[in-house]
C-alpha cells in the first residue's frame, strides 16, 4: 500500500506470509537495494499457524523517494 500523497512523505507497507524467517530476510535485502526505497525496516515477524502449517507472518515498511529526491 502507498499511504502518501504528492509533497508528503510516502510509505510503502508490505504484509504477508512466507515459509521461514530467512525468506523474510531475503525480501528485506532485495527491497533495500531498490533505488526508489529508503529506510526499509522489518516492523514485525512471528510464527503463526495457517491452514495447518507453521509459517512466518511479517510486516515491512519503507519510505518511497519522491521525484524531488532523485
DRENLO-636995 format. One record per residue: x, y, z of N, C-alpha, C in turn; residue number from 1. Coordinates in pm, whole numbers, plus 50000, padded with zeros to 5 digits. Layout:
residues N
nc1 X | nc2 Y | nc3 Z | cac1 X | cac2 Y | cac3 Z | cc1 X | cc2 Y | cc3 Z | k NUM
...
end
This chain:
residues 70
nc1 50085 | nc2 49881 | nc3 50000 | cac1 50000 | cac2 50000 | cac3 50000 | cc1 50088 | cc2 50123 | cc3 50000 | k 1
nc1 50041 | nc2 50229 | nc3 49939 | cac1 50113 | cac2 50356 | cac3 49938 | cc1 50027 | cc2 50457 | cc3 50009 | k 2
nc1 50067 | nc2 50500 | nc3 50127 | cac1 49985 | cac2 50589 | cac3 50208 | cc1 50017 | cc2 50736 | cc3 50186 | k 3
nc1 50105 | nc2 50765 | nc3 50093 | cac1 50148 | cac2 50904 | cac3 50074 | cc1 50068 | cc2 50979 | cc3 49970 | k 4
nc1 50088 | nc2 51111 | nc3 49971 | cac1 50029 | cac2 51198 | cac3 49871 | cc1 50139 | cc2 51286 | cc3 49816 | k 5
nc1 50113 | nc2 51355 | nc3 49708 | cac1 50213 | cac2 51440 | cac3 49648 | cc1 50262 | cc2 51544 | cc3 49748 | k 6
nc1 50394 | nc2 51557 | nc3 49760 | cac1 50453 | cac2 51654 | cac3 49851 | cc1 50464 | cc2 51606 | cc3 49995 | k 7
nc1 50407 | nc2 51494 | nc3 50027 | cac1 50412 | cac2 51441 | cac3 50164 | cc1 50500 | cc2 51317 | cc3 50165 | k 8
nc1 50541 | nc2 51276 | nc3 50283 | cac1 50618 | cac2 51153 | cac3 50295 | cc1 50533 | cc2 51036 | cc3 50245 | k 9
nc1 50597 | nc2 50946 | nc3 50172 | cac1 50527 | cac2 50829 | cac3 50118 | cc1 50579 | cc2 50705 | cc3 50186 | k 10
nc1 50489 | nc2 50620 | nc3 50226 | cac1 50524 | cac2 50498 | cac3 50297 | cc1 50472 | cc2 50377 | cc3 50221 | k 11
nc1 50561 | nc2 50282 | nc3 50196 | cac1 50523 | cac2 50154 | cac3 50137 | cc1 50516 | cc2 50054 | cc3 50250 | k 12
nc1 50405 | nc2 49983 | nc3 50259 | cac1 50389 | cac2 49880 | cac3 50361 | cc1 50361 | cc2 49748 | cc3 50291 | k 13
nc1 50438 | nc2 49645 | nc3 50329 | cac1 50423 | cac2 49513 | cac3 50272 | cc1 50394 | cc2 49417 | cc3 50386 | k 14
nc1 50285 | nc2 49342 | nc3 50374 | cac1 50248 | cac2 49242 | cac3 50474 | cc1 50227 | cc2 49110 | cc3 50402 | k 15
nc1 50264 | nc2 49002 | nc3 50469 | cac1 50243 | cac2 48873 | cac3 50404 | cc1 50286 | cc2 48756 | cc3 50490 | k 16
nc1 50292 | nc2 48643 | nc3 50424 | cac1 50330 | cac2 48517 | cac3 50487 | cc1 50437 | cc2 48452 | cc3 50401 | k 17
nc1 50529 | nc2 48382 | nc3 50465 | cac1 50631 | cac2 48306 | cac3 50392 | cc1 50671 | cc2 48186 | cc3 50475 | k 18
nc1 50758 | nc2 48105 | nc3 50419 | cac1 50791 | cac2 47978 | cac3 50482 | cc1 50892 | cc2 47987 | cc3 50596 | k 19
nc1 50973 | nc2 48095 | nc3 50599 | cac1 51079 | cac2 48100 | cac3 50700 | cc1 51123 | cc2 48244 | cc3 50727 | k 20
nc1 51193 | nc2 48260 | nc3 50839 | cac1 51250 | cac2 48391 | cac3 50871 | cc1 51359 | cc2 48428 | cc3 50771 | k 21
nc1 51431 | nc2 48329 | nc3 50720 | cac1 51535 | cac2 48359 | cac3 50621 | cc1 51474 | cc2 48412 | cc3 50491 | k 22
nc1 51354 | nc2 48369 | nc3 50456 | cac1 51286 | cac2 48422 | cac3 50338 | cc1 51248 | cc2 48569 | cc3 50360 | k 23
nc1 51210 | nc2 48604 | nc3 50481 | cac1 51181 | cac2 48744 | cac3 50513 | cc1 51309 | cc2 48826 | cc3 50501 | k 24
nc1 51420 | nc2 48773 | nc3 50551 | cac1 51548 | cac2 48843 | cac3 50542 | cc1 51588 | cc2 48865 | cc3 50396 | k 25
nc1 51567 | nc2 48766 | nc3 50310 | cac1 51598 | cac2 48782 | cac3 50167 | cc1 51513 | cc2 48892 | cc3 50104 | k 26
nc1 51384 | nc2 48897 | nc3 50139 | cac1 51296 | cac2 49002 | cac3 50086 | cc1 51343 | cc2 49139 | cc3 50132 | k 27
nc1 51378 | nc2 49151 | nc3 50260 | cac1 51430 | cac2 49278 | cac3 50311 | cc1 51555 | cc2 49322 | cc3 50235 | k 28
nc1 51646 | nc2 49229 | nc3 50211 | cac1 51769 | cac2 49261 | cac3 50140 | cc1 51740 | cc2 49307 | cc3 49998 | k 29
nc1 51645 | nc2 49243 | nc3 49933 | cac1 51611 | cac2 49280 | cac3 49795 | cc1 51544 | cc2 49417 | cc3 49790 | k 30
nc1 51456 | nc2 49443 | nc3 49885 | cac1 51390 | cac2 49574 | cac3 49888 | cc1 51490 | cc2 49685 | cc3 49919 | k 31
nc1 51589 | nc2 49654 | nc3 50001 | cac1 51687 | cac2 49755 | cac3 50042 | cc1 51771 | cc2 49808 | cc3 49926 | k 32
nc1 51783 | nc2 49733 | nc3 49816 | cac1 51862 | cac2 49778 | cac3 49702 | cc1 51777 | cc2 49843 | cc3 49593 | k 33
nc1 51647 | nc2 49853 | nc3 49614 | cac1 51560 | cac2 49923 | cac3 49518 | cc1 51588 | cc2 50073 | cc3 49531 | k 34
nc1 51631 | nc2 50138 | nc3 49422 | cac1 51672 | cac2 50279 | cac3 49433 | cc1 51564 | cc2 50374 | cc3 49484 | k 35
nc1 51439 | nc2 50347 | nc3 49457 | cac1 51332 | cac2 50438 | cac3 49500 | cc1 51283 | cc2 50414 | cc3 49642 | k 36
nc1 51342 | nc2 50318 | nc3 49713 | cac1 51305 | cac2 50292 | cac3 49852 | cc1 51420 | cc2 50329 | cc3 49944 | k 37
nc1 51386 | nc2 50380 | nc3 50062 | cac1 51487 | cac2 50406 | cac3 50164 | cc1 51429 | cc2 50370 | cc3 50301 | k 38
nc1 51516 | nc2 50346 | nc3 50394 | cac1 51475 | cac2 50311 | cac3 50531 | cc1 51385 | cc2 50187 | cc3 50535 | k 39
nc1 51423 | nc2 50084 | nc3 50462 | cac1 51347 | cac2 49959 | cac3 50463 | cc1 51366 | cc2 49892 | cc3 50598 | k 40
nc1 51253 | nc2 49861 | nc3 50666 | cac1 51261 | cac2 49806 | cac3 50801 | cc1 51157 | cc2 49697 | cc3 50821 | k 41
nc1 51198 | nc2 49594 | nc3 50893 | cac1 51104 | cac2 49492 | cac3 50937 | cc1 51028 | cc2 49546 | cc3 51057 | k 42
nc1 50900 | nc2 49554 | nc3 51048 | cac1 50817 | cac2 49603 | cac3 51157 | cc1 50780 | cc2 49492 | cc3 51255 | k 43
nc1 50755 | nc2 49373 | nc3 51197 | cac1 50711 | cac2 49261 | cac3 51282 | cc1 50725 | cc2 49132 | cc3 51203 | k 44
nc1 50760 | nc2 49025 | nc3 51272 | cac1 50752 | cac2 48891 | cac3 51215 | cc1 50727 | cc2 48794 | cc3 51328 | k 45
nc1 50647 | nc2 48692 | nc3 51299 | cac1 50616 | cac2 48593 | cac3 51401 | cc1 50571 | cc2 48464 | cc3 51335 | k 46
nc1 50593 | nc2 48355 | nc3 51406 | cac1 50544 | cac2 48226 | cac3 51360 | cc1 50396 | cc2 48216 | cc3 51390 | k 47
nc1 50317 | nc2 48173 | nc3 51291 | cac1 50173 | cac2 48155 | cac3 51309 | cc1 50130 | cc2 48026 | cc3 51242 | k 48
nc1 50017 | nc2 47975 | nc3 51283 | cac1 49959 | cac2 47856 | cac3 51223 | cc1 49861 | cc2 47903 | cc3 51115 | k 49
nc1 49877 | nc2 47853 | nc3 50993 | cac1 49791 | cac2 47893 | cac3 50882 | cc1 49762 | cc2 47770 | cc3 50798 | k 50
nc1 49636 | nc2 47734 | nc3 50789 | cac1 49593 | cac2 47617 | cac3 50711 | cc1 49671 | cc2 47491 | cc3 50751 | k 51
nc1 49692 | nc2 47475 | nc3 50881 | cac1 49760 | cac2 47356 | cac3 50930 | cc1 49911 | cc2 47356 | cc3 50918 | k 52
nc1 49969 | nc2 47469 | nc3 50873 | cac1 50115 | cac2 47480 | cac3 50859 | cc1 50166 | cc2 47594 | cc3 50945 | k 53
nc1 50287 | nc2 47581 | nc3 50993 | cac1 50352 | cac2 47691 | cac3 51065 | cc1 50427 | cc2 47775 | cc3 50962 | k 54
nc1 50392 | nc2 47903 | nc3 50956 | cac1 50454 | cac2 47996 | cac3 50860 | cc1 50494 | cc2 48123 | cc3 50934 | k 55
nc1 50567 | nc2 48210 | nc3 50864 | cac1 50608 | cac2 48338 | cac3 50920 | cc1 50519 | cc2 48447 | cc3 50862 | k 56
nc1 50454 | nc2 48520 | nc3 50951 | cac1 50376 | cac2 48638 | cac3 50912 | cc1 50465 | cc2 48760 | cc3 50935 | k 57
nc1 50464 | nc2 48855 | nc3 50839 | cac1 50556 | cac2 48968 | cac3 50850 | cc1 50492 | cc2 49098 | cc3 50803 | k 58
nc1 50547 | nc2 49208 | nc3 50851 | cac1 50513 | cac2 49344 | cac3 50807 | cc1 50644 | cc2 49417 | cc3 50783 | k 59
nc1 50657 | nc2 49479 | nc3 50666 | cac1 50775 | cac2 49556 | cac3 50628 | cc1 50729 | cc2 49696 | cc3 50591 | k 60
nc1 50807 | nc2 49797 | nc3 50626 | cac1 50776 | cac2 49935 | cac3 50587 | cc1 50900 | cc2 49998 | cc3 50524 | k 61
nc1 50876 | nc2 50087 | nc3 50430 | cac1 50985 | cac2 50162 | cac3 50366 | cc1 50933 | cc2 50297 | cc3 50322 | k 62
nc1 51021 | nc2 50394 | nc3 50317 | cac1 50986 | cac2 50524 | cac3 50262 | cc1 51013 | cc2 50521 | cc3 50112 | k 63
nc1 50922 | nc2 50581 | nc3 50037 | cac1 50937 | cac2 50588 | cac3 49891 | cc1 50991 | cc2 50726 | cc3 49855 | k 64
nc1 51097 | nc2 50728 | nc3 49779 | cac1 51157 | cac2 50855 | cac3 49737 | cc1 51062 | cc2 50926 | cc3 49642 | k 65
nc1 51047 | nc2 51055 | nc3 49664 | cac1 50966 | cac2 51136 | cac3 49574 | cc1 51048 | cc2 51188 | cc3 49459 | k 66
nc1 50984 | nc2 51247 | nc3 49359 | cac1 51057 | cac2 51298 | cac3 49243 | cc1 51160 | cc2 51404 | cc3 49281 | k 67
nc1 51136 | nc2 51476 | nc3 49389 | cac1 51230 | cac2 51579 | cac3 49432 | cc1 51357 | cc2 51521 | cc3 49493 | k 68
nc1 51359 | nc2 51391 | nc3 49523 | cac1 51474 | cac2 51325 | cac3 49585 | cc1 51562 | cc2 51253 | cc3 49484 | k 69
nc1 51532 | nc2 51264 | nc3 49358 | cac1 51608 | cac2 51190 | cac3 49255 | cc1 51749 | cc2 51241 | cc3 49242 | k 70
end
